[in-house]
Amino acid sequence: MLKRHFKAEIIGNVPISKGHFLLGFRTPMNTQSPLPGQFYMVGTSGSNDPLLKRPFCFFKKSKSI
């Protein structure tokens, strides 16, 4: 089961095509990888301003991007 809330740091933002990017996140060591079909809900600073949380699909877990 995935932990409900955790803080992560964006460590990469690589353009893969026009308007599409591959984001890299550093998560806590004890955070499990999601299963196929699951998403991370990404938000900023615990606030709805300027953005609401957005679903991001999981690609793979690695040591670096």
C-alpha positions as CSV (number, residue, x, y, z in Angstrom):
1,M,0.0,0.0,0.0
2,L,1.3,3.4,-0.9
3,K,1.9,6.0,1.8
4,R,-0.9,8.6,1.5
5,H,1.2,11.8,1.8
6,F,4.9,12.4,1.5
7,K,7.2,15.2,0.4
8,A,9.3,14.8,-2.7
9,E,11.8,17.0,-4.5
10,I,11.8,17.5,-8.3
11,I,15.3,16.6,-9.5
12,G,14.8,16.6,-13.2
13,N,12.5,18.1,-15.9
14,V,13.5,16.6,-19.3
15,P,11.6,17.6,-22.5
16,I,10.6,14.4,-24.4
17,S,8.5,16.1,-27.1
18,K,6.7,19.4,-27.7
19,G,4.7,20.1,-24.6
20,H,5.7,16.8,-22.8
21,F,8.2,16.4,-20.1
22,L,9.7,13.7,-18.0
23,L,9.8,14.8,-14.3
24,G,12.2,13.2,-11.9
25,F,11.4,13.1,-8.2
26,R,13.4,12.2,-5.1
27,T,11.1,10.5,-2.7
28,P,11.8,9.3,0.9
29,M,13.6,5.9,1.0
30,N,10.6,4.1,2.5
31,T,8.2,5.1,-0.3
32,Q,6.9,2.2,-2.3
33,S,6.6,2.3,-6.0
34,P,3.1,2.4,-7.3
35,L,1.7,-0.6,-9.2
36,P,0.6,-0.4,-12.9
37,G,-2.4,1.8,-13.2
38,Q,-1.7,3.9,-10.1
39,F,-0.8,7.5,-10.1
40,Y,0.9,10.1,-7.9
41,M,-1.2,13.1,-7.1
42,V,1.3,16.0,-7.2
43,G,0.6,19.3,-5.4
44,T,2.6,22.2,-4.2
45,S,3.1,23.5,-0.7
46,G,-0.1,22.2,0.7
47,S,-2.1,24.9,-1.0
48,N,-4.6,25.0,-3.8
49,D,-3.1,28.3,-5.0
50,P,-1.9,28.5,-7.7
51,L,-2.5,24.9,-8.8
52,L,-4.7,22.0,-7.6
53,K,-3.2,18.6,-7.3
54,R,-2.6,16.8,-10.6
55,P,-2.3,13.1,-11.4
56,F,1.0,11.9,-12.8
57,C,1.6,8.4,-14.1
58,F,4.5,6.5,-12.8
59,F,7.2,5.3,-15.3
60,K,9.9,3.7,-13.3
61,K,11.9,3.9,-10.1
62,S,15.7,4.5,-10.5
63,K,18.6,6.0,-8.7
64,S,18.7,9.1,-11.0
65,I,17.1,10.5,-14.1
